[in-house]
Amino acid sequence: MSKYENLATDIIKNVGGEKNINQLTHCVTRLRFNLYDESIANDEKLKNLDGVVTVLHTAGQYQIVIGNHVGDVFAEIIKIANIKTDSTTIHKSQSDNRSLKDKFLDLITGILVPSVTMLCACGMIKGVNTLLSFLGVYSTGDGLYSLLNAIGDSIYYFFPIVIGYNMAKKLNMNLYLGLIIGASLCYPAINGVDLSIFGLHVNATYTGTILPVILIIGLAKPIETFFNKIIPSVVKSFLTPMLTLMIVVPIGFVVIGPIANTIATFMTEIIISIYEFSPIVTGLVLGGTWMVLVIMGFHIVISTVFVLNVIAGVADPILPMFSFVSFTQTGVALAVWLKTKDIQLKGISFSGVISGIFGITEPIIYGIMIPKKLFVSSLVACGITGALTAMFNILCYTMGGAGIFMFPAFIDPMDPSKSLFKSILVAILAFVVGLAITLFVYKEKKGEALGQKADEKTLDGKKEIILSPLRGVVKELSEISDDAFSQGVLGKGVMIQPTDGNVFSPCNGTIKTLFPTKHAIGIISDSGCEILIHVGINTVHLNGKYFEAHVKQGDRVNVGELLMTFDKEKIEEEGYCLDTPVIITNTNDYIDIIEFEINKEISTDDTLLVALI
């Protein structure tokens, strides 16, 4: 059984089964379903699945936010459900009841999302190539420089071919028809030259464009369908594409293409005009609303306008305004991790920091910002980040990756060192803004943390929480002066330097062992976790002197119940060290033992260890 088989099976079941899935795609963090009937999908059960961040109804799709391993889950679902991903056909027996807006958003997303990763990959190659040539690894006249530049430019120059394929796939057309239409628009002999077609004089360039090929293939769809109906099957396979191409490419090149280019230019000029009016205000607005756009699913559509600038070779000031937001959100996640005592939230926020570094922020948005009422303060922080990019005049010269992999996109070929330094500085400032604002506004209510709830032993049935049995300072187990403990021979755990002489039960369970010398006590929790609390080093030689047990072997105990007291001062006066190891002796029964609050003072209502089952 694969790692994600159970999750994939549960997802298929709760979206209404295989028969309810019309199409499935995925982006960097989300499974994007087109369901025949979204009403039969079980949102709550899906949200509660281990491995699912949240569920969204947006952009005409049923979206399940997974996180970094979305590709693995996607592959498992495809294998289990045998879903075809190269078709979006709506079965005749089932109707598509989505609104026009949802259909439009779904179409645009389906066209653009599949190519985003390759845009980023090629953009990073261009950025790295510029950096290496600047550092003197090779010169701009070197053959390797030219080759890498060609790789980086290829997807931008021939982007109509990529979009043509995606559009044809989305409309359930002949995929090669989409490719050929895109390739026709990129043919060098007809781009940027004066042509006379049907008595009309045309001079147009379609390399690196998006809108023309989308509209032309939109025209090709009904024409292809018409020819498929009337042409005999024996010649349909080649006559249909031949006739379709002969009709739509000339019309597209002469009429549709110039109109589309004009529309795209107009949209870009509007945004740039707003930017030129006040770059800082534009940054505040775009940065501050970017998370809202992500949640609504509009971010792919909105960013397309600015991607067009980059593809056209124009340094774009808008993309950076929301590109650096991921660093702000990473700062938010780190602040929550630093302040919370909630074990589950610590886990979510820590994984959010890791994913945020690489530009994956949905786990932070849905796991931290929204549930913990940090959304508004985070919007403010992101708005400040957008303004910072405008203040430092950060420009995007090519497409790049996400998170730390996006820096090559901001390298100015004319001044690589300065532009790279500025972008790294803004990333650091963005991180600090998110961290500082969240540290100031985030307050955890008393008793909110999972570790403070006496009756809550597990998070989701796969983790067992062990509270601290003593008050004191927590240290690494390796720091203790007893090799049997420090080397982990007896099990994993921590060492506590006690500040008083009281030992409490760290869990609900049964007293398994009470040593006659009363210096050590063993407990087995209700879930089978075996915990040893050994007060002091070599204190066995005291033969029970200064120790008093308040329970006996076999007793049932509840979390927080007093188990033992000892006279701390008297024991120390006799020269004994009271460093107290708290270990899980059946460590091998668990995937891992996680230590908390190392080098910090701890109380008996704080979480000390978490055993992962």
C-alpha positions in Angstrom: 0.0 0.0 0.0 1.4 3.4 -1.0 1.7 6.3 1.5 -1.3 8.2 0.2 -3.6 5.4 -0.9 -5.9 5.7 2.1 -6.1 9.5 1.7 -6.8 9.2 -2.0 -9.5 6.6 -1.4 -11.2 8.8 1.2 -11.1 11.8 -1.1 -12.7 9.9 -3.9 -15.4 8.6 -1.6 -16.2 12.0 -0.1 -16.4 13.9 -3.4 -19.2 11.6 -4.4 -17.3 8.7 -5.9 -15.6 8.1 -9.2 -18.8 8.7 -11.2 -19.2 12.2 -9.8 -15.8 13.3 -11.1 -15.8 14.9 -14.5 -12.2 16.1 -14.5 -9.3 16.3 -12.1 -6.2 18.5 -12.3 -3.9 19.9 -9.8 -1.7 23.0 -9.2 1.1 23.4 -6.7 -1.0 22.8 -3.6 -4.6 22.0 -4.7 -6.6 19.2 -6.2 -8.9 20.9 -8.7 -12.1 18.8 -9.3 -14.8 19.4 -11.8 -17.7 17.5 -10.3 -21.0 16.8 -11.9 -22.8 17.6 -8.6 -20.9 19.4 -5.9 -23.9 19.2 -3.5 -23.2 15.5 -2.8 -19.6 16.1 -1.9 -19.0 16.0 1.9 -17.1 19.1 2.8 -16.8 18.5 6.5 -15.5 14.9 6.2 -12.9 16.0 3.6 -11.7 18.9 5.8 -11.2 16.5 8.7 -9.1 14.1 6.7 -5.5 13.8 7.9 -3.6 15.4 5.0 -6.3 17.8 3.8 -5.9 21.5 4.7 -9.3 22.8 3.6 -12.0 22.6 0.9 -12.9 25.5 -1.4 -15.7 26.1 -3.9 -14.1 28.6 -6.2 -13.1 29.4 -9.8 -15.8 27.0 -11.0 -14.1 24.1 -9.3 -14.3 22.0 -6.2 -10.8 22.5 -4.8 -9.2 20.4 -2.0 -6.1 22.1 -0.6 -3.4 19.4 0.1 -0.1 21.1 0.3 3.4 20.1 -0.9 2.5 16.5 -1.6 -0.5 17.2 -3.9 1.2 15.6 -6.9 1.6 12.3 -5.0 -2.1 12.3 -3.9 -3.2 13.3 -7.4 -1.3 10.3 -8.9 -2.8 8.0 -6.4 -6.4 9.2 -7.1 -5.8 8.8 -10.9 -4.6 5.2 -10.3 -7.4 4.2 -8.0 -10.3 6.0 -9.8 -8.9 5.5 -13.3 -9.8 9.1 -14.1 -8.9 10.4 -17.5 -7.3 13.8 -17.2 -7.1 14.6 -20.9 -10.8 15.2 -21.3 -13.4 17.6 -19.9 -16.4 16.1 -21.7 -19.7 16.6 -19.9 -21.6 13.4 -20.4 -24.8 13.8 -22.2 -26.7 12.2 -19.4 -25.4 14.8 -17.0 -25.6 18.6 -17.3 -23.1 21.3 -16.3 -25.1 23.6 -14.1 -22.2 26.0 -13.2 -22.6 29.7 -13.7 -21.1 31.5 -16.7 -18.5 33.1 -14.3 -17.5 29.7 -12.9 -17.2 28.2 -16.3 -15.0 31.1 -17.4 -12.7 30.9 -14.4 -12.4 27.2 -14.8 -11.5 27.6 -18.4 -8.8 30.2 -17.8 -7.4 28.2 -14.9 -7.3 25.0 -16.9 -5.4 26.8 -19.7 -2.8 28.5 -17.5 -2.2 26.3 -14.5 -0.6 23.3 -16.3 2.1 25.5 -17.7 3.0 27.5 -14.6 5.7 25.1 -13.4 7.5 25.1 -16.8 7.3 28.9 -16.9 9.0 29.1 -13.5 11.6 26.5 -14.5 12.6 28.3 -17.7 12.5 31.6 -15.9 14.9 30.3 -13.3 17.2 29.1 -16.0 17.4 32.6 -17.5 18.0 34.1 -14.1 20.8 31.6 -13.2 22.3 32.1 -16.6 22.5 35.8 -16.1 24.0 35.4 -12.6 26.7 32.9 -13.8 27.8 35.1 -16.6 28.0 38.1 -14.3 30.1 36.0 -11.8 32.5 35.2 -14.7 31.8 31.5 -14.9 31.4 32.1 -18.6 30.9 35.1 -20.9 27.8 36.2 -22.8 29.5 35.2 -26.0 30.0 31.6 -24.8 28.1 28.8 -26.5 26.8 27.5 -23.2 25.3 31.0 -22.4 23.5 31.0 -25.7 22.2 27.5 -25.2 20.9 28.1 -21.7 19.3 31.4 -22.9 17.5 29.5 -25.7 16.2 27.0 -23.1 15.0 29.8 -20.9 13.4 31.8 -23.8 11.8 28.8 -25.5 8.6 28.6 -23.6 8.0 32.4 -23.8 8.7 32.6 -27.5 6.6 29.5 -28.3 4.0 30.1 -25.6 1.1 30.1 -28.1 1.9 26.4 -28.8 1.7 25.6 -25.1 -1.5 27.5 -24.7 -2.9 26.0 -27.9 -2.4 22.5 -26.5 -3.9 23.4 -23.1 -6.9 25.1 -24.7 -7.6 22.2 -27.0 -7.4 19.8 -24.1 -9.8 21.9 -22.1 -12.3 22.1 -24.9 -12.0 18.4 -25.6 -10.6 19.0 -29.1 -8.0 17.3 -31.2 -4.8 18.2 -29.2 -2.7 18.4 -32.3 -5.1 20.9 -33.8 -4.4 23.2 -30.8 -0.6 22.7 -31.2 -0.6 23.5 -35.0 -2.7 26.6 -34.5 -0.2 27.8 -31.9 2.7 26.9 -34.0 1.3 28.7 -37.0 1.1 31.9 -35.0 4.8 31.5 -34.1 6.1 30.9 -37.6 9.0 33.4 -38.1 8.3 34.3 -41.7 4.9 35.8 -40.9 5.6 37.6 -37.6 6.4 41.3 -37.6 6.3 41.6 -41.4 3.9 43.3 -43.7 1.4 40.9 -45.2 -1.5 41.4 -47.5 -4.3 38.9 -46.9 -7.8 39.2 -48.4 -6.9 42.7 -49.4 -6.0 43.6 -45.8 -2.6 44.8 -44.8 -1.4 43.1 -41.6 1.7 43.4 -39.5 1.4 41.5 -36.3 3.5 39.5 -33.9 2.1 36.6 -31.9 5.1 35.0 -30.4 4.9 35.2 -26.6 1.2 36.0 -26.6 -1.7 34.3 -24.9 -5.1 35.9 -25.8 -4.9 35.5 -29.6 -4.5 31.7 -29.6 -7.2 31.3 -26.9 -9.7 33.2 -29.0 -8.7 31.5 -32.3 -9.1 28.0 -30.8 -12.4 29.2 -29.3 -13.5 29.8 -32.9 -12.0 26.4 -34.0 -14.0 24.4 -31.6 -17.5 24.7 -33.2 -15.9 24.5 -36.7 -14.2 21.3 -35.8 -17.4 19.9 -34.3 -19.3 20.8 -37.5 -16.9 19.1 -39.8 -16.8 16.0 -37.6 -20.6 15.7 -38.0 -20.7 16.0 -41.8 -17.4 14.4 -43.0 -17.4 10.6 -43.5 -15.5 8.7 -40.9 -13.0 7.2 -43.4 -11.5 10.7 -44.2 -12.5 12.6 -41.1 -9.2 12.2 -39.3 -7.3 14.4 -41.7 -10.0 16.4 -43.5 -11.5 17.9 -40.4 -8.2 19.4 -39.1 -7.2 20.4 -42.6 -10.4 22.4 -43.3 -10.5 23.8 -39.7 -6.9 25.1 -40.0 -7.5 26.6 -43.4 -10.5 28.6 -42.1 -9.5 29.6 -38.5 -5.8 30.5 -39.0 -6.3 33.1 -41.7 -9.3 34.6 -39.8 -7.3 34.5 -36.6 -4.2 36.0 -38.0 -5.9 38.9 -39.8 -8.9 39.7 -37.6 -9.0 38.0 -34.2 -5.2 38.3 -33.4 -4.9 42.0 -33.9 -8.0 42.6 -31.8 -6.7 40.3 -29.0 -3.3 42.1 -29.0 -5.1 45.4 -28.7 -7.2 44.2 -25.7 -4.1 42.8 -24.0 -2.1 46.0 -24.5 -5.1 48.1 -23.2 -5.4 46.0 -20.0 -1.7 46.3 -19.4 -1.6 50.0 -19.9 -4.5 50.5 -17.4 -2.6 48.7 -14.7 0.7 50.5 -15.5 -1.1 53.8 -15.4 -2.5 53.1 -11.9 1.0 52.1 -10.9 2.6 55.2 -12.3 0.0 57.3 -10.4 1.2 55.9 -7.1 3.5 52.9 -6.9 3.3 52.6 -3.1 -0.5 52.7 -3.0 -0.6 50.1 -5.8 1.7 47.9 -3.8 -0.4 48.3 -0.7 -3.6 47.4 -2.5 -2.2 44.5 -4.5 -0.1 43.1 -1.7 -3.0 43.5 0.8 -5.6 41.8 -1.4 -3.5 39.0 -2.8 -4.5 36.4 -0.2 -8.2 37.2 -0.9 -7.6 36.6 -4.6 -5.9 33.3 -3.8 -8.8 32.2 -1.7 -11.3 33.2 -4.4 -9.2 31.5 -7.0 -8.7 34.7 -9.1 -4.9 34.9 -8.6 -4.0 32.9 -11.7 -6.3 35.0 -13.9 -5.2 38.4 -12.4 -1.5 37.5 -12.7 -1.8 36.6 -16.4 -2.0 40.3 -17.3 1.5 40.9 -15.8 2.9 37.6 -17.0 2.2 39.0 -20.5 4.7 41.8 -19.8 7.4 39.4 -18.8 6.8 37.2 -21.8 7.0 40.3 -24.0 10.4 41.1 -22.5 9.2 44.1 -20.5 10.5 44.5 -16.9 7.3 44.2 -14.8 6.8 46.1 -11.5 3.5 44.5 -10.6 4.4 40.8 -10.2 6.9 41.5 -7.3 4.1 43.2 -5.3 2.5 39.8 -4.6 5.5 37.6 -5.2 7.1 38.6 -1.8 3.9 38.0 0.1 5.0 34.4 0.7 7.9 35.6 2.9 5.5 37.7 4.9 3.2 34.7 5.5 6.2 32.6 6.4 7.0 35.2 9.1 3.4 34.9 10.4 3.8 31.1 10.7 7.1 31.4 12.6 5.5 33.9 15.0 2.7 31.5 15.8 5.1 28.7 16.2 7.1 30.7 18.7 4.1 31.8 20.7 1.7 28.9 20.8 1.7 26.0 23.3 -0.9 24.2 21.2 0.9 21.0 19.9 -1.3 20.7 16.8 -0.8 24.3 16.0 2.9 24.1 16.5 3.0 21.3 14.0 0.9 23.2 11.5 2.9 26.4 11.9 6.2 24.6 11.6 5.2 22.8 8.4 3.9 26.2 7.3 7.3 27.8 7.8 9.0 25.1 5.7 6.4 25.2 2.9 6.4 29.0 3.0 10.1 29.1 2.4 9.4 27.4 -0.9 6.4 29.6 -1.7 3.6 27.3 -0.8 1.4 29.4 1.5 -2.1 27.7 1.4 -1.3 25.7 4.6 -0.5 29.0 6.4 -3.6 30.7 5.1 -6.1 27.9 5.9 -4.3 26.4 8.8 -3.2 29.5 10.7 -4.4 32.8 9.5 -8.1 32.1 9.1 -8.7 29.7 12.1 -6.6 31.9 14.4 -8.2 35.2 13.4 -4.9 36.5 12.0 -6.3 37.2 8.5 -6.8 41.0 8.9 -3.4 41.6 10.5 -1.8 39.4 7.8 -3.5 41.4 5.1 -1.9 44.5 6.6 1.5 42.9 6.7 1.2 41.7 3.1 0.1 45.2 2.1 3.2 46.7 3.7 5.3 44.1 1.8 3.7 45.2 -1.5 4.5 48.8 -0.7 8.1 47.8 0.1 8.6 46.3 -3.4 7.4 49.6 -4.9 9.7 51.6 -2.7 12.7 49.6 -3.7 11.6 49.5 -7.3 11.8 45.7 -7.6 11.2 44.6 -11.1 10.5 41.2 -12.6 12.6 40.4 -15.7 11.6 36.8 -16.2 9.3 34.2 -14.6 10.9 32.4 -11.6 10.0 29.8 -9.1 8.3 30.4 -5.8 9.7 31.3 -2.4 13.5 31.2 -2.3 13.6 30.0 -5.9 12.0 33.3 -7.2 15.1 35.4 -6.9 16.5 34.7 -10.4 13.4 36.4 -11.7 14.5 39.7 -10.3 18.0 39.8 -11.6 18.5 42.7 -13.9 20.8 41.6 -16.8 22.3 45.2 -16.8 23.0 45.2 -13.0 22.8 41.7 -11.6 24.4 42.3 -8.2 22.4 45.4 -7.2 19.0 43.9 -8.3 19.7 40.6 -6.5 20.7 42.4 -3.3 17.6 44.5 -3.3 15.3 41.5 -3.8 16.9 39.6 -1.0 16.7 42.6 1.3 13.0 43.1 0.5 12.4 39.3 1.2 14.0 39.7 4.6 12.0 42.8 5.4 8.8 41.1 4.2 9.6 38.2 6.6 10.3 40.5 9.5 7.1 42.5 8.9 5.0 39.3 9.1 6.9 38.1 12.1 6.7 41.4 14.1 3.1 42.1 13.5 2.0 38.6 14.4 4.1 38.5 17.5 2.4 41.7 18.6 -1.2 40.8 17.8 -1.4 37.0 18.4 -2.7 36.1 21.8 -3.4 32.6 22.8 -6.3 32.3 25.2 -5.7 30.5 28.5 -6.5 26.8 28.2 -6.7 27.0 24.4 -3.6 24.9 23.9 -4.1 21.2 23.5 -1.3 20.5 25.9 -3.3 22.2 28.7 -6.4 20.0 28.4 -6.2 17.2 30.9 -8.7 15.1 29.1 -7.2 15.4 25.7 -4.6 12.7 25.3 -4.4 12.5 21.6 -4.7 14.9 18.7 -6.1 12.7 16.0 -5.6 9.2 17.3 -2.1 9.1 15.9 -0.2 11.1 18.5 0.0 10.8 22.3 0.7 13.8 24.4 2.8 13.4 27.6 2.6 16.4 30.0 5.5 17.4 32.2 5.5 15.5 35.6 7.6 18.2 37.2 8.1 21.9 37.3 11.6 22.9 36.2 13.9 23.5 33.2 13.9 21.1 30.3 17.2 19.9 28.9 18.3 17.5 26.2 18.5 13.9 27.5 22.1 13.8 26.1 23.2 16.4 28.7 22.5 14.0 31.6 25.6 12.5 33.4 24.3 8.9 33.2 25.3 7.1 30.0 22.3 4.7 30.1 20.0 7.7 29.8 22.1 10.1 27.8 22.8 7.6 25.0 19.1 6.7 24.7 19.7 3.1 25.7 16.6 3.0 27.9 14.4 5.1 25.5 13.9 8.6 24.1 12.9 11.5 26.2 14.2 14.6 28.0 15.8 15.6 31.3 14.2 18.0 33.7 16.1 20.1 36.4 13.3 20.3 39.0 12.5 23.5 40.9 10.4 21.8 43.6 9.8 18.4 45.0 6.5 17.3 43.5 6.0 14.7 40.8 2.6 14.5 39.0 1.1 12.0 36.6 1.8 13.1 33.0 -1.1 11.1 31.6 -4.1 9.0 32.4 -3.0 5.5 33.1 -1.8 2.9 35.6 1.2 2.7 37.9 3.2 -0.1 36.3 6.3 0.1 38.5 7.1 1.8 41.9 10.7 1.1 42.9 11.1 0.2 46.6 13.5 3.1 47.0 10.7 5.4 45.7 13.1 7.4 43.5 11.6 6.1 40.3 8.2 5.4 39.0 6.8 3.8 35.8 3.4 4.5 34.3 1.6 2.9 31.4 -0.9 5.2 29.8 -4.3 4.2 28.6 -3.0 4.1 25.1 0.0 1.9 26.0 2.8 4.5 26.3 5.3 3.4 29.0 6.8 6.3 30.8 9.7 6.2 33.3 10.3 9.1 35.7 13.7 8.7 37.4 14.3 11.4 40.1 18.0 12.2 40.2 21.2 10.4 39.4 22.3 7.6 41.7 19.5 8.5 44.2 18.8 4.8 44.5 21.6 4.8 47.1 19.4 6.9 49.4 17.2 3.8 49.9 14.0 5.9 49.9 15.3 8.5 52.3 13.7 11.9 51.6 11.1 10.3 49.1 7.4 9.8 49.8 5.1 7.9 47.4 1.4 8.9 47.3 0.4 5.9 45.1 1.2 2.2 44.9 1.9 -0.2 42.1 -1.3 -1.1 40.2 -3.1 2.1 41.1 -5.2 3.9 38.5 -4.1 7.6 38.1 -5.4 10.6 36.3 -3.3 13.3 34.6 -2.1 15.9 37.1 -2.5 13.5 40.1 0.3 13.8 42.7 2.5 10.7 42.5 5.5 11.4 44.7 7.1 14.1 46.8 10.8 14.5 47.6 12.9 16.9 49.8 14.9 18.7 47.1 17.1 20.6 49.5 18.0 17.7 51.7 18.9 15.5 48.7 21.1 18.2 47.2 22.8 18.7 50.6 23.8 15.1 50.5 25.6 15.7 47.2 23.1 14.1 44.8 22.2 15.6 41.4 18.5 15.9 40.8 18.6 16.0 37.0 15.5 13.9 36.3 15.1 11.9 33.1 11.6 11.4 31.7 11.7 8.8 29.0 9.4 6.6 27.0 10.7 3.0 27.5 8.8 1.5 24.6 10.2 4.0 22.1 10.4 1.4 19.4 6.6 1.2 19.3 6.4 4.7 17.9 7.4 6.4 14.7 9.1 9.2 16.6 9.2 10.9 20.0 9.0 14.7 19.7 10.6 16.9 22.4 9.2 20.3 23.4 10.3 23.3 25.4 14.0 22.4 25.4 16.0 24.9 27.5 12.9 26.4 28.8 11.0 26.5 32.1 8.1 24.1 32.1 5.0 23.6 34.3 3.0 20.5 34.9 0.2 21.6 32.5 2.7 22.0 29.6 3.4 19.4 27.0 6.7 17.7 27.4 6.7 14.9 24.8 4.6 13.8 21.9 4.7 10.1 20.8 3.9 9.6 17.1 2.1 6.3 16.5 
